[in-house]
Amino acid sequence: MIVFTASRALLPALVVVLVAMPATGAPQSPPMRAYSMRMESLFHRLDGNQNGRLELHELQGQRALERRLKRQNNRSYLLLDDLRSRGASPSGPRLQRHFQQADRNRDQRLNRQEAQAIPWIARHFKRLDENRDGTVTLAELWRMQRSLAPPQRRP
């Protein structure tokens, strides 16, 4: 049995490296890596009692995290995994549902004909097709949707 010990100074660096890697093993895009690192930092800053959990009293003023806590079933706290991104795949359920309905051949891509089922995609097809392969993927669609979102305020 091999036992690893880490000094207190090296542990935060190790945690940051592990957070930057998604649980699925797939590489994360730079924006998702940055998001994961920001969430990690926020988690540790808010975790006042250093127990690895964020309870309601530690979330004061963090409305988005308070809402996320309310969505937890049978738990009164958030864990770091609750704040991490879910890998490189888009997470908008409505966008995924519309995309899957339009993707008639189930190849995870919309060609121009399939895109006609969603008028907004059909109108902006050329701009959405970032790699110019004649199809639009869910990831390309998600990036465009996120780029159109208003910037978030920072406290």
C-alpha positions as CSV (number, residue, x, y, z in Angstrom):
1,M,0.0,0.0,0.0
2,I,1.4,3.4,-1.0
3,V,0.5,6.4,1.2
4,F,0.7,9.9,-0.2
5,T,1.1,12.9,2.1
6,A,0.8,16.4,0.9
7,S,2.0,19.5,2.7
8,R,-0.7,22.1,3.5
9,A,0.9,24.4,0.9
10,L,0.6,21.9,-1.9
11,L,-2.9,20.8,-1.3
12,P,-4.6,23.9,-2.8
13,A,-2.6,23.5,-6.0
14,L,-3.5,19.9,-6.2
15,V,-7.2,20.7,-5.7
16,V,-7.1,23.4,-8.5
17,V,-5.6,20.8,-10.9
18,L,-8.2,18.3,-10.1
19,V,-11.1,20.8,-10.4
20,A,-9.9,21.8,-13.9
21,M,-10.4,18.2,-15.0
22,P,-14.0,17.1,-15.6
23,A,-15.3,13.9,-14.0
24,T,-15.9,12.4,-17.4
25,G,-12.3,12.5,-18.4
26,A,-13.1,14.6,-21.5
27,P,-11.1,17.7,-21.9
28,Q,-12.8,20.9,-20.8
29,S,-12.9,24.0,-22.9
30,P,-11.0,27.0,-21.6
31,P,-14.2,28.8,-20.5
32,M,-15.5,25.8,-18.6
33,R,-12.1,25.4,-17.0
34,A,-12.2,29.0,-15.9
35,Y,-15.7,28.5,-14.6
36,S,-14.7,25.5,-12.6
37,M,-11.8,27.3,-11.1
38,R,-14.0,30.3,-10.1
39,M,-16.5,28.0,-8.5
40,E,-13.8,26.2,-6.6
41,S,-12.4,29.5,-5.3
42,L,-15.9,30.8,-4.4
43,F,-16.7,27.5,-2.6
44,H,-13.6,27.7,-0.4
45,R,-14.1,31.4,0.3
46,L,-17.7,30.9,1.4
47,D,-17.0,27.7,3.4
48,G,-16.3,29.6,6.7
49,N,-16.1,26.5,8.9
50,Q,-14.0,24.6,6.4
51,N,-16.1,21.4,6.6
52,G,-16.4,21.0,2.8
53,R,-20.1,21.9,2.8
54,L,-21.9,25.1,2.1
55,E,-24.9,25.5,4.5
56,L,-27.6,28.1,4.1
57,H,-26.0,30.5,6.6
58,E,-22.8,30.5,4.5
59,L,-24.6,31.4,1.3
60,Q,-26.0,34.8,2.5
61,G,-26.1,37.2,-0.4
62,Q,-25.4,34.5,-3.0
63,R,-28.8,34.2,-4.5
64,A,-27.8,31.8,-7.3
65,L,-26.3,29.4,-4.8
66,E,-29.3,29.7,-2.5
67,R,-31.5,28.7,-5.4
68,R,-29.2,25.8,-6.2
69,L,-29.4,24.7,-2.6
70,K,-33.2,24.7,-2.7
71,R,-33.1,22.3,-5.7
72,Q,-31.1,19.8,-3.7
73,N,-33.3,16.8,-2.7
74,N,-32.9,15.6,0.9
75,R,-29.8,17.8,1.6
76,S,-29.4,21.1,3.4
77,Y,-26.0,21.8,2.1
78,L,-24.0,22.1,-1.2
79,L,-20.8,20.2,-2.0
80,L,-18.1,21.3,-4.3
81,D,-19.3,18.8,-6.9
82,D,-22.6,20.6,-7.0
83,L,-20.9,23.7,-8.2
84,R,-18.6,22.1,-10.8
85,S,-19.5,22.2,-14.5
86,R,-20.8,18.9,-15.8
87,G,-18.1,18.6,-18.4
88,A,-18.0,20.0,-21.9
89,S,-21.6,19.2,-22.9
90,P,-24.2,21.9,-22.9
91,S,-26.6,21.8,-20.1
92,G,-29.6,23.8,-21.4
93,P,-32.4,21.2,-21.3
94,R,-34.7,23.1,-23.5
95,L,-32.0,23.7,-26.1
96,Q,-31.1,20.0,-26.0
97,R,-34.7,18.9,-26.4
98,H,-35.3,21.2,-29.5
99,F,-32.0,20.1,-31.0
100,Q,-32.8,16.4,-30.5
101,Q,-36.3,16.8,-32.0
102,A,-34.8,18.5,-35.1
103,D,-32.0,15.9,-35.5
104,R,-34.0,13.4,-37.5
105,N,-31.0,11.1,-38.3
106,R,-29.7,11.1,-34.8
107,D,-26.1,12.0,-35.8
108,Q,-25.8,14.8,-33.1
109,R,-25.6,17.4,-35.9
110,L,-28.1,19.5,-37.8
111,N,-27.7,19.9,-41.5
112,R,-29.4,22.7,-43.4
113,Q,-32.5,20.6,-44.0
114,E,-32.9,19.6,-40.4
115,A,-32.2,23.1,-39.2
116,Q,-35.4,24.2,-40.9
117,A,-37.4,22.8,-38.0
118,I,-36.0,25.6,-35.8
119,P,-36.4,28.9,-37.7
120,W,-33.8,30.8,-35.6
121,I,-31.1,28.2,-36.4
122,A,-32.1,28.1,-40.1
123,R,-31.8,31.9,-40.3
124,H,-28.4,32.0,-38.7
125,F,-27.0,28.6,-39.9
126,K,-23.9,30.0,-41.6
127,R,-22.9,32.0,-38.5
128,L,-23.6,29.0,-36.2
129,D,-21.5,26.6,-38.2
130,E,-18.2,27.7,-36.7
131,N,-16.1,25.0,-38.3
132,R,-17.8,25.3,-41.7
133,D,-18.5,21.6,-42.0
134,G,-22.1,22.1,-43.2
135,T,-23.6,21.1,-39.9
136,V,-24.4,22.7,-36.6
137,T,-23.6,20.8,-33.4
138,L,-25.2,21.3,-30.0
139,A,-21.9,22.7,-28.7
140,E,-21.8,25.3,-31.5
141,L,-25.3,26.2,-30.7
142,W,-24.6,26.4,-27.0
143,R,-21.6,28.7,-27.6
144,M,-23.7,31.1,-29.7
145,Q,-26.5,31.1,-27.1
146,R,-24.0,31.9,-24.3
147,S,-22.3,34.7,-26.3
148,L,-25.7,36.4,-26.7
149,A,-26.5,36.3,-23.0
150,P,-26.0,39.6,-21.2
151,P,-22.8,39.8,-19.1
152,Q,-23.2,38.9,-15.5
153,R,-22.8,41.6,-12.8
154,R,-19.9,41.1,-10.4
155,P,-20.3,42.3,-6.9
